[in-house]
Amino acid sequence: MYDVEETYICVSAALRNEHKPVLSSAFAVTVVPSQYYLPCLPTVSACPLNMRAFLRISVLALALCAAPIEALPASKSTIVARGRTVCANALKTIAGTPLDPRNFGLEPRNPPVSVAWCAPGTRTFVILTLTHLLPADTITDILNDSYRMVLGRLDSVGDTVISNGLFEWGYQGLSLRVWHSNNHQTTWGVLGAAIEAIADFMGLYGFAGASFSIYDGGNEVGEGILG
Protein backbone atom coordinates (compact mmCIF):
# COMPACT_ATOMS: atom_id res chain seq x y z
CA MET A 1 0.00 0.00 0.00
CA TYR A 2 1.34 3.41 -0.94
CA ASP A 3 1.10 6.41 1.33
CA VAL A 4 -1.09 9.14 -0.14
CA GLU A 5 1.66 11.70 0.30
CA GLU A 6 4.35 9.69 -1.52
CA THR A 7 5.24 11.47 -4.74
CA TYR A 8 6.53 10.02 -7.99
CA ILE A 9 7.52 11.41 -11.33
CA CYS A 10 5.76 9.92 -14.36
CA VAL A 11 7.46 10.95 -17.58
CA SER A 12 5.38 11.55 -20.69
CA ALA A 13 6.26 10.92 -24.32
CA ALA A 14 7.54 14.45 -24.60
CA LEU A 15 10.72 13.66 -22.72
CA ARG A 16 11.69 10.80 -25.04
CA ASN A 17 14.30 11.67 -27.65
CA GLU A 18 13.37 9.06 -30.19
CA HIS A 19 10.05 10.68 -31.22
CA LYS A 20 8.49 14.10 -31.15
CA PRO A 21 5.30 13.64 -29.17
CA VAL A 22 1.85 14.92 -29.91
CA LEU A 23 1.29 16.27 -26.41
CA SER A 24 3.31 16.24 -23.37
CA SER A 25 4.98 17.23 -20.15
CA ALA A 26 6.24 15.69 -16.95
CA PHE A 27 3.64 15.21 -14.27
CA ALA A 28 4.39 15.08 -10.57
CA VAL A 29 1.95 12.48 -9.33
CA THR A 30 0.67 12.06 -5.81
CA VAL A 31 -0.35 8.43 -5.55
CA VAL A 32 -3.94 8.00 -4.40
CA PRO A 33 -4.67 4.42 -3.29
CA SER A 34 -7.50 2.96 -5.36
CA GLN A 35 -8.85 -0.48 -6.13
CA TYR A 36 -8.99 0.49 -9.79
CA TYR A 37 -5.34 1.30 -10.43
CA LEU A 38 -1.90 -0.27 -10.15
CA PRO A 39 1.01 1.53 -8.41
CA CYS A 40 2.83 4.22 -10.38
CA LEU A 41 6.46 3.75 -11.44
CA PRO A 42 8.77 5.62 -9.05
CA THR A 43 11.16 8.11 -10.63
CA VAL A 44 11.01 6.72 -14.15
CA SER A 45 12.85 9.77 -15.47
CA ALA A 46 16.06 8.56 -13.84
CA CYS A 47 16.09 5.32 -15.86
CA PRO A 48 17.87 4.82 -19.21
CA LEU A 49 15.57 5.04 -22.23
CA ASN A 50 15.51 1.30 -22.81
CA MET A 51 14.78 0.59 -19.14
CA ARG A 52 12.03 3.23 -19.07
CA ALA A 53 10.42 1.60 -22.09
CA PHE A 54 10.65 -1.80 -20.40
CA LEU A 55 9.10 -0.47 -17.20
CA ARG A 56 6.26 1.24 -19.08
CA ILE A 57 5.46 -1.94 -20.99
CA SER A 58 5.73 -4.10 -17.86
CA VAL A 59 3.33 -1.98 -15.85
CA LEU A 60 0.88 -1.75 -18.74
CA ALA A 61 1.02 -5.52 -19.15
CA LEU A 62 0.21 -5.93 -15.47
CA ALA A 63 -2.73 -3.55 -15.85
CA LEU A 64 -4.08 -5.46 -18.83
CA CYS A 65 -3.73 -8.79 -17.03
CA ALA A 66 -5.21 -7.58 -13.74
CA ALA A 67 -8.67 -8.50 -12.54
CA PRO A 68 -11.39 -6.55 -14.39
CA ILE A 69 -12.04 -3.14 -12.95
CA GLU A 70 -15.49 -1.79 -12.29
CA ALA A 71 -17.21 -1.44 -15.64
CA LEU A 72 -18.31 1.89 -17.01
CA PRO A 73 -22.06 2.50 -16.87
CA ALA A 74 -24.02 1.15 -19.82
CA SER A 75 -25.09 4.65 -20.83
CA LYS A 76 -21.93 6.73 -21.10
CA SER A 77 -23.86 9.82 -22.16
CA THR A 78 -25.91 9.60 -18.97
CA ILE A 79 -22.91 9.68 -16.67
CA VAL A 80 -21.54 12.70 -18.53
CA ALA A 81 -24.87 14.49 -18.28
CA ARG A 82 -24.91 13.94 -14.52
CA GLY A 83 -21.44 15.43 -14.23
CA ARG A 84 -19.95 12.39 -12.53
CA THR A 85 -17.13 11.73 -14.94
CA VAL A 86 -13.92 13.58 -14.16
CA CYS A 87 -10.69 13.81 -16.13
CA ALA A 88 -8.30 11.15 -14.85
CA ASN A 89 -5.44 13.53 -15.71
CA ALA A 90 -7.06 16.42 -13.80
CA LEU A 91 -9.43 15.10 -11.16
CA LYS A 92 -10.84 18.52 -10.29
CA THR A 93 -12.14 18.97 -13.85
CA ILE A 94 -15.47 17.51 -14.96
CA ALA A 95 -15.02 15.73 -18.29
CA GLY A 96 -16.64 17.77 -21.05
CA THR A 97 -15.83 21.14 -19.49
CA PRO A 98 -12.86 23.27 -20.60
CA LEU A 99 -9.61 21.81 -19.29
CA ASP A 100 -7.10 24.50 -18.40
CA PRO A 101 -3.56 23.07 -18.72
CA ARG A 102 -2.80 24.73 -15.39
CA ASN A 103 -5.20 22.30 -13.76
CA PHE A 104 -2.77 19.47 -14.36
CA GLY A 105 -1.28 18.76 -10.99
CA LEU A 106 -0.89 15.83 -8.67
CA GLU A 107 -3.95 14.02 -9.91
CA PRO A 108 -2.92 11.36 -12.48
CA ARG A 109 -3.08 7.94 -10.92
CA ASN A 110 -1.70 4.60 -12.05
CA PRO A 111 -2.28 2.81 -15.36
CA PRO A 112 -5.98 1.96 -15.63
CA VAL A 113 -7.61 -0.39 -18.11
CA SER A 114 -10.43 2.11 -18.76
CA VAL A 115 -10.16 5.84 -18.25
CA ALA A 116 -11.64 9.23 -19.16
CA TRP A 117 -8.72 11.33 -20.45
CA CYS A 118 -9.17 14.98 -21.39
CA ALA A 119 -7.45 17.16 -23.99
CA PRO A 120 -6.11 20.42 -22.48
CA GLY A 121 -7.64 23.69 -23.59
CA THR A 122 -10.75 21.97 -24.98
CA ARG A 123 -14.04 20.37 -23.98
CA THR A 124 -12.96 17.15 -25.70
CA PHE A 125 -12.20 13.92 -23.88
CA VAL A 126 -11.99 10.24 -24.67
CA ILE A 127 -13.17 7.25 -22.71
CA LEU A 128 -10.36 4.87 -23.49
CA THR A 129 -10.35 1.10 -22.95
CA LEU A 130 -7.04 -0.71 -23.41
CA THR A 131 -7.03 -4.08 -25.14
CA HIS A 132 -3.54 -5.43 -25.91
CA LEU A 133 0.10 -4.36 -26.12
CA LEU A 134 1.37 -3.00 -29.45
CA PRO A 135 4.78 -1.93 -30.84
CA ALA A 136 5.52 1.48 -29.36
CA ASP A 137 7.36 2.84 -32.42
CA THR A 138 4.55 2.05 -34.85
CA ILE A 139 1.79 3.42 -32.60
CA THR A 140 3.80 6.57 -31.87
CA ASP A 141 4.26 7.16 -35.60
CA ILE A 142 0.56 6.59 -36.30
CA LEU A 143 -0.50 9.05 -33.60
CA ASN A 144 2.05 11.70 -34.55
CA ASP A 145 1.49 11.41 -38.30
CA SER A 146 -2.31 11.37 -38.05
CA TYR A 147 -2.17 14.40 -35.75
CA ARG A 148 0.01 16.31 -38.22
CA MET A 149 -2.40 15.36 -41.01
CA VAL A 150 -5.33 16.74 -38.97
CA LEU A 151 -3.45 19.98 -38.26
CA GLY A 152 -2.70 20.35 -41.96
CA ARG A 153 -6.36 19.86 -42.79
CA LEU A 154 -7.40 22.46 -40.22
CA ASP A 155 -4.86 24.96 -41.57
CA SER A 156 -5.88 24.50 -45.20
CA VAL A 157 -9.65 23.97 -45.01
CA GLY A 158 -10.74 24.87 -41.49
CA ASP A 159 -12.73 22.91 -38.95
CA THR A 160 -15.40 20.92 -40.75
CA VAL A 161 -17.19 17.63 -40.21
CA ILE A 162 -15.19 14.55 -41.26
CA SER A 163 -16.55 13.62 -44.67
CA ASN A 164 -18.09 10.17 -45.18
CA GLY A 165 -18.15 9.76 -41.42
CA LEU A 166 -14.83 7.88 -41.27
CA PHE A 167 -11.17 8.72 -40.64
CA GLU A 168 -8.44 6.09 -41.01
CA TRP A 169 -4.66 6.35 -40.83
CA GLY A 170 -2.10 3.61 -40.46
CA TYR A 171 0.49 1.21 -41.80
CA GLN A 172 2.28 -2.04 -40.97
CA GLY A 173 -1.06 -3.68 -40.33
CA LEU A 174 -2.05 -1.20 -37.61
CA SER A 175 -4.30 1.83 -37.86
CA LEU A 176 -6.24 4.55 -36.09
CA ARG A 177 -9.91 4.49 -37.16
CA VAL A 178 -12.58 6.98 -36.06
CA TRP A 179 -16.22 7.21 -37.12
CA HIS A 180 -19.34 9.21 -36.22
CA SER A 181 -21.57 7.84 -33.47
CA ASN A 182 -24.59 8.53 -31.30
CA ASN A 183 -26.33 10.49 -34.10
CA HIS A 184 -23.57 13.10 -33.87
CA GLN A 185 -20.65 13.97 -36.12
CA THR A 186 -16.96 14.32 -35.37
CA THR A 187 -15.18 17.43 -36.63
CA TRP A 188 -11.52 17.64 -37.55
CA GLY A 189 -10.85 19.85 -34.54
CA VAL A 190 -12.42 17.38 -32.12
CA LEU A 191 -10.54 14.54 -33.81
CA GLY A 192 -7.25 16.37 -33.30
CA ALA A 193 -8.02 16.93 -29.63
CA ALA A 194 -8.95 13.26 -29.22
CA ILE A 195 -5.65 12.16 -30.75
CA GLU A 196 -3.85 14.52 -28.35
CA ALA A 197 -5.62 12.92 -25.40
CA ILE A 198 -4.81 9.37 -26.54
CA ALA A 199 -1.16 10.24 -27.23
CA ASP A 200 -0.84 11.96 -23.86
CA PHE A 201 -2.22 8.96 -21.99
CA MET A 202 -0.05 6.45 -23.84
CA GLY A 203 3.02 8.64 -23.48
CA LEU A 204 2.56 8.29 -19.73
CA TYR A 205 1.47 4.69 -19.38
CA GLY A 206 2.65 2.80 -22.46
CA PHE A 207 1.38 1.95 -25.92
CA ALA A 208 -1.46 -0.48 -26.44
CA GLY A 209 -4.38 -1.34 -28.63
CA ALA A 210 -7.51 0.45 -27.52
CA SER A 211 -11.13 1.17 -28.25
CA PHE A 212 -12.48 4.57 -27.35
CA SER A 213 -15.41 6.96 -27.44
CA ILE A 214 -14.92 10.64 -28.24
CA TYR A 215 -16.90 13.29 -26.37
CA ASP A 216 -17.28 16.96 -27.23
CA GLY A 217 -18.68 18.53 -24.10
CA GLY A 218 -21.44 16.25 -22.84
CA ASN A 219 -22.10 14.55 -26.17
CA GLU A 220 -20.55 11.41 -27.58
CA VAL A 221 -19.69 12.34 -31.16
CA GLY A 222 -17.45 9.51 -32.30
CA GLU A 223 -15.98 6.11 -31.63
CA GLY A 224 -12.72 4.57 -32.70
CA ILE A 225 -10.11 1.87 -32.41
CA LEU A 226 -6.34 1.89 -32.35
CA GLY A 227 -4.69 -1.35 -33.33
Secondary structure, DSSP 8 states (H G I E B T S, - for coil): ---TT-EEEEE-GGG-SSS--SS--EEEEE----TT-----TTGGGS-HHHHHHHHHHHHHHHHHS-------S-HHHHHHTT--EETTEEEEETTS---GGG-SS---S--SEEEEE-TTSSEEEEEEEEEE--HHHHHHHHHHHHHHHHHHHHHT-S-B-GGGEEEEEETTEEEEEEE-TT---BHHHHHHHHHHHHHHHHHH--EEEEEEEEETTEEEEEEEE-
